Amino acid sequence: MRFKGKHAVVVAGLAILSAFALMIRADIPAQELKVRYTTPSSRFMDIAGADLHYRDEGQGIPIILLHGTAASLHTWVGWTAELSKQYRVLRPDLPGFGLTGPNASGSYSIDYYRDLLLHFMDSLGIERAHIGGSSLGGQIAFDFAATHPERVQKLLLVSPTGVTNANDKRITLPFRIAQTPLLRHSLRYVTPRFIVEQSLREVYGDDSKLKPETIRLSHDLLLREGNRNALIDRLNTVDTDNLHKLAQVQAPTLILWGEADAWVPVADASRFQQGIRGAQLKLYAGAGHIPMEEQPQATVQDVLSFLGQEVAQLD
C-alpha cells in the first residue's frame, strides 16, 4: 500500500509537470511578426530607446491614438477606418507592446510614455494634435494634455486608468500573477492562448463579439520576444499620482465609457468628468472596457461629432 501511495504521488507530480509544460510558449521572433502584421501604412522610428512601430493613415489634422496595457494599435481599427477619411490618424504600438516590443531601459512609467509622445510629435513635426487614449493610453493622454497644453487640440479618453487602485481585485488573472512575487516569473513562459482569451472576454461587455482572429493577434503580440518581460515590468511600475493633473487639462475633452466595464468601473467616469473642466461624457450600454472595439460605429460617430464642434467654433 505504501508503494502504491508513492506511485500515485509520482503520477500526480508527472501529470502536473506535463500540464505545466503544455502551457509553456516560446517567444516569437520580432521579424516573423513584422512580416505577419505590418501594412503599407506601417512605419518604424528609433525613439526613446525603442524601435517604435506606428501606422500613419489619412490626411488633415493629426489624431494620435494610444492603446491600453497588453493591447496594440489594432484596438483602434474601427475608428481609423472612419477618422482617416477626414484626419491624419497616427497609431503607435507603445513600447512594451505590439510590434514595438521592449525599450532599452525597462522603464514603462506614465512619465516615460508622456515624454515619448512629445518626442514622437517633435520627430514628425507635429505642433498640435487631437490626442486619444484607452485605459493606460487614456492616463498617458490626460497627463500629456496637462503637461503640454499647447500641443493638444482636443482630448479623447476611453475608460482611462488613474482612479481605481492598481490592486483592485477586479483586474484579470494574468495581471494579478504579474504582480505576485512568487508567480510573476512564470508569466514569462506560461502564457497559453486560453489565458489571453479569458482576459479578452473580461474586457468585452458582450464577448460574443470577440473574434478568433482578435484572440490570435493578441496572443501572437504577447509572445513577441521581450513583450512578456515588459508586461511584467509595466504591471509592477508604481506611477506617481497624477490625478491632480485633471484640473490642469485645458483641451476640450470627451470621455467615453462602457457601462459594463469590468476592469475600470463606470463610476470612475464621473470623477474624470468632474476633474476636467467642461468635459463631456458618453456612456455605452452593454459595452465593456474597450467600447471602440465593441461598438465602433456608435463611438466613432460621437467622436466625429465632438471634433466637428471644434470646426464649427473655428468658423
Secondary structure, 3 states (H helix, E strand, C coil): CHHHHHHHHHHHHHHHHHHHHHHECCCECHHHHHHHHCCCCEEEEEECCEEEEEEEECCCCEEEEECCCCCCHHHHHHHHHHHCCCCEEEEECCCCCCCCCCCCCCCCCHHHHHHHHHHHHHHCCCCCEEEEEECHHHHHHHHHHHHCHHHEEEEEEECCCCCCCCCCCCCCHHHHHHCCCCCHHHHHCECCHHHHHHHHHHHCCCHHHCCHHHHHHHHHHHCECCHHHHHHHHHCCCCCCCHHHHHHCCCCEEEEEECCCCCCCCCHHHHHHHHCCCCEEEEECCCCCCHHHHCHHHHHHHHHHHHHHHHHHHC
